Amino acid sequence: MRLIATGLLIAMIALLIAARLGQPAHPWLGFVRAFAEAATVGACADWFAVTALFRRPLGLPIPHTAIVPRNKDRIGAGLGSFIETNFLAPELVEQKLRALDIAGRAATWLAQPANAGFLAERIAAAIPASLRTIDDKQVGAFVEVVLLDQIRGIQLAPLAGRILSVLIANDHHHAVFDALLDGAARFAERNRDFLRAHIERRSSWWIPKFVDEKIYNALMTGLQSTLTEMRAVDNPWRRQFEARLVAFADQLQSTPNYVARGERLKDDFIASPLMRAYLASVWLETKQRVLADLAAPRSLTKDWIASLLLTIGSRVQADPAQQAVVGGWIVGVALSHVVPHRRELGDFIAGVVQRWDARTVVDKLEAQVGPDLQYIRISGTVVGGLVGLAIYGALVWLD
């Protein structure tokens, strides 16, 4: 555009010279001369104006030229102040963020499985590098302290009592009782020879062997029969076992002696070197498992992240109330963390411009507005020529 504008100026000078030379023989060339003369003046004036914005015309120290380089610091401060005042005002930020409907757009995007998977891949790809930059000793010590604090804050006996009450309420104690019966049956079956030999040793010498055998058979039959009867839900032994468990669960939660014993057991557990070593290794073990899972062809961590993102996106997309809540969070974060620092943002912009050298500022501004400024030169050339032509025509008419 600069070449075109400059070429037009040269063309007007050439046209002026040609018209001036040909006018004595062709008087009508006076109109061409008037046009070219005025166009040349307009082109030179606009060239001077445009050039004076960014540099000294022809390198001459003419006052009020090279405006941008001489005032770059003031331009930077003004730009920062302009953005601070006109773009980061609280009411403008809130209005713009609500108009953008960031929550709705993000939810619609996340509700697509492909998008949720893509974002999960990006998040998962950043996790290994983040984990490797962490000081394992510091994090391990922190995790140990946190876990120990959590364990110390739990009363062991009441917790065990509540867990036992839940198991009883869901009839899981019957499985325990049946497992005890199965164990007793297996014990008796494995020790048949021992029981037979024990009965024989305890029997008097004068009692015949077949009597000992009958006693043994009766004992085993009775034991097996009893174990079979105890499998019934309404068996008294089973009911007594349940009643004892219920009482024990209540005692764990309310009896001071049990509570104190639970606290002593917990303190011994915490003080155990094996326990402290395990707590210290929790972070390393967790980290290694996460890294190994992320490196696997089918990562459970990636699948979990993608599923979580998809669920969040679908729920927020389907619920305008949740969109309003998330949108309110976004606006709140901007108003509480961005807007209060708008002065710093303005100062940052001003500082960046101030650190630029004059040539950089000129190049950046010319890259943005230079073509339009060259259009002004072209327009000035044409408009100047037309004005000169009009004046010349008017003078001819008056004569």
Secondary structure, DSSP 8 states (H G I E B T S, - for coil): -HHHHHHHHHHHHHHHHHHHHHTTT-TTHHHHHHHHHHHHHHHHHHHHHHHHHHS-GGG---TT-SHHHHTHHHHHHHHHHHHHHHTS-HHHHHHHHHHHTHHHHHHHHHTSHHHHHHHHHHHHHHHHHHHHTS-HHHHHHHHHHHHHHHHHTS-HHHHHHHHHHHHHHTTTHHHHHHHHHHHHHHHHHHTHHHHHHHHHHHS-TTS-HHHHHHHHHHHHHHHHHHHHHTTSTT-HHHHHHHHHHHHHHHHHHH-HHHHHHHHHHHHHHHH-HHHHHHHHHHHHHHHHHHHHHHHSSS-HHHHHHHHHHHHHHHHHHH-HHHHHHHHHHHHHHIIIIIGGGHHHHHHHHHHHHHHS-HHHHHHHHHHHHHHHHHHHHHHHHHHHHHHHHHHHHHHHHH-
